[in-house]
Amino acid sequence: MTEPQKSRGIIGFTTTVPVELIFAAGYEPCDLNNIFVGDPQPGRFVDRAERDGFPKSMCNWIKGIYGVVMEKQVEAVITVMEGDCSNTQALAEILRYRGVRTIPFSFPYDRDREVLSREIEKLKKELGAEEGALAEVETRIAAARSRLSEIDTMTWSERNVTGGENHLWLVGASDMLGDIKKYADGADEFISRARTRESMEGIPLGYIGVPPIIEGLYDFIEGVGGHVIYNETQRQFALPCEAADIVERYLLYTYPYGIFARLEDINKEIGLRGIKGIIHYVQAFCFRAIEDVILRETIDVPILTIEGDMPKTLDSRTKMRIEAFIEMLEGGPC
Ligand code: SF4
């Protein structure tokens, strides 16, 4: 089976969407978040947004996405209007105002199968994805996702994958870096390499919340005796659950359906993986910080909440708090 011959262009998106449809329509998918934080100078995208009038007191992920779209040549941006970020509506409006084609997509908050099915059909038509091409993409992407699932399992069962590697492989699954085969082959090669390593011994930790905007978090955690063996949202981006069809696959995906859908998954993985403590990352000015209240009252292992703002290295205060948290866990009952 082969990739589509010639790409029709790049389709950007603001959070995980049914990426199968983009590939099947012959476009190259691009998760704008990954372009933002993967850039050697991500702060310039935030600066661009602020120069264009975005307020200082606003989440820098949104500003970064805007800055990326202003620089990158995209055919269109799929904006997730429900099931992601409370700022996306205004982002979609400013992008349209700037002449960017935007395609709205929504995950129904109540996880209604019929509504999601309609949304997927609508997106399929809008992109021009054919049924035959979609079936072929689904086969190829399932094989790639099974390798990512193996990397994730190795992280907690064999303990030979670092938290940072787990994060990078799973977060990249949202667009497979534009090439399913290359991503799957890279994952295969990584699996073989990781299997030659010794097991890591740090305190097993979980990371929950949106992916971090800050750099060096995982390396620091490992340097002070922890090992992140579960990245909640990133794992969800890799669609870890087996499903009968595309609609079911995106119904089992927890991230868009609120804190209670997420909690079920988090608590299950804490038990399965033997996680001793949770690091909850919240982004400055993000509405999701409110969810910390519920998480603290419903998760049975200790939680450390940390906050990031700009795409830059971990600050000293957060480092001290992480170190103290891991020391506290080391001193606790095993
Ligand atoms: S961190 Fe929160 S406010 Fe920022 S883009 Fe993500 S969901 Fe939106």
Residues whose N, C-alpha, C, O or C-beta is under 5 A from the ligand:
A	BS01	SF4	C59 W61 I62 D84 C85 S86 V210 Q283 F285 C286 F287
